[in-house]
Amino acid sequence: MGVNKKTFAKEVSVNTAEQTLTIIWGDGHQTVFPLEGLRKSCPCAVCAGGHENMGKPIDPDIFKKPPTQTWTITNLEEMGNYAVQIYWGDGHNTGIYQWESLRSMCPCDICQPE
C-alpha cells in the first residue's frame, strides 16, 4: 500500500512576516494557510471545546477572516507520516494537525469553490 500523494506533505514552510504556513503536497498542490486561521482551528480537545467536538469539520471561512494579532510558530514536529505538531509562540503545542485534515481544510479557490 503506497502513500496517498494528495495527503502527503512534501514540503512545509512558515513565513512569519506574511503570517502564513505553506504546504506543498505530494501531488504538487500548494496550500497557504493564514496562521491565525490555523491557530483558531487547533484540533486539540481544549481548543475544540472538549473531546466530543474533536474531529468536527472546520468552517473554511475561518481562513478568510482578517487577523486580530501576529502569530509565531516556534517549531514544527512531524508525527510519523500522518500529522504535524505545531508549537505556537503563545506556548500552545497540544494540537496535532493530521495531513489529511489539513488538506481537506485547504482554503484555495480550487478546494473551496464559492
C-alpha angles and dihedrals in degrees: 000000000000131000115272102244091203092064099032114102109220096179135009125189136172125213108191093182091057092035093232142127113206126200124192106201127214090254091055097255115139123216121192115194123191106233094231092055090050092049092048091048094052107152098214120118094249095051094040091054099250140336092284090064097048114114096023114141116268119235103244089216088076087079093054097056118103114254119258095198144005116270131200132197112209098184144001117207121191112226105209109295096309109065152006127232113217120209108205126206090240089067096257114133110146097098115103109195112205114219091230091054092047091052091050089051094052104141097205121122092249094056097035107033113186 
